[in-house]
């Protein structure tokens, strides 16, 4: 139930910087057992504890609206995926 896209594993603290446009999507995917902090009028930070592998796929769907800030290894994995993306070549 706590896994994102059925990716299981040890839950970790995940920090997302998000556009307000996806607030409902964040709540739909991760539920209300998360912390949300206003960054400015247009963005917020969401802090959650979940297996991070599924967050990778979720965040890639929301690239225009979501930035994974932590954990650093997950952020780096997303950067690497973007570097080899065939749409960018």
C-alpha positions as CSV (number, residue, x, y, z in Angstrom):
1,X,0.0,0.0,0.0
2,X,2.9,2.4,0.8
3,X,4.8,1.5,-2.4
4,X,4.6,3.8,-5.5
5,X,3.9,1.8,-8.7
6,X,4.4,-1.5,-6.7
7,X,8.1,-0.8,-6.2
8,X,8.9,-2.2,-2.8
9,X,11.9,-1.7,-0.7
10,X,13.0,0.1,2.4
11,X,11.2,3.4,2.8
12,X,13.4,6.5,2.7
13,X,12.9,10.2,3.2
14,X,12.1,11.8,-0.1
15,X,12.0,15.6,-0.7
16,X,10.2,17.0,-3.7
17,X,10.0,20.6,-4.9
18,X,6.7,20.9,-6.7
19,X,4.7,23.4,-8.7
20,X,1.3,24.1,-7.0
21,X,-0.4,22.8,-10.2
22,X,0.4,19.3,-9.1
23,X,-0.7,19.5,-5.4
24,X,-3.7,17.3,-6.0
25,X,-1.5,14.8,-7.9
26,X,0.9,14.6,-5.1
27,X,-1.8,14.0,-2.6
28,X,-3.5,11.4,-4.8
29,X,-0.2,9.5,-5.2
30,X,1.3,9.8,-1.7
31,X,-1.7,10.4,0.5
32,X,-2.0,12.9,3.3
33,X,0.6,11.3,5.5
34,X,3.2,13.7,4.1
35,X,4.6,17.1,5.1
36,X,3.9,20.0,2.8
37,X,5.7,23.4,3.1
38,X,5.1,26.5,1.1
39,X,8.2,27.6,-0.8
40,X,6.7,30.6,-2.5
41,X,3.4,31.6,-4.2
42,X,3.9,29.1,-7.0
43,X,5.8,26.1,-5.4
44,X,5.8,23.9,-2.3
45,X,8.1,21.2,-0.8
46,X,6.7,17.8,-0.1
47,X,8.5,15.5,2.4
48,X,7.4,11.9,2.5
49,X,8.7,8.5,3.5
50,X,8.3,5.8,0.8
51,X,10.4,3.3,-1.2
52,X,12.1,5.7,-3.6
53,X,12.4,3.5,-6.7
54,X,8.7,4.2,-7.6
55,X,9.2,7.9,-7.0
56,X,11.7,7.9,-9.9
57,X,9.0,6.8,-12.4
58,X,6.4,9.1,-10.9
59,X,8.7,12.2,-11.0
60,X,9.7,11.5,-14.6
61,X,6.0,11.9,-15.5
62,X,6.0,15.3,-13.9
63,X,9.3,16.7,-15.0
64,X,7.9,20.1,-15.8
65,X,6.4,20.4,-12.3
66,X,8.5,18.3,-9.9
67,X,12.1,18.3,-8.9
68,X,13.5,15.5,-6.7
69,X,15.8,17.2,-4.1
70,X,16.5,14.2,-1.9
71,X,17.8,11.5,-1.6
72,X,20.9,12.6,-3.7
73,X,21.3,9.2,-5.3
74,X,17.7,9.3,-6.6
75,X,18.2,12.8,-7.9
76,X,21.3,11.7,-9.7
77,X,19.6,8.7,-11.2
78,X,16.9,11.0,-12.7
79,X,19.6,13.3,-14.1
80,X,21.3,10.3,-15.7
81,X,18.0,9.1,-17.3
82,X,17.6,12.6,-18.8
83,X,21.1,12.7,-20.2
84,X,20.5,9.5,-22.2
85,X,17.0,10.4,-23.2
86,X,16.5,9.8,-27.0
87,X,14.0,12.6,-27.2
88,X,16.7,15.1,-26.5
89,X,19.0,14.0,-29.3
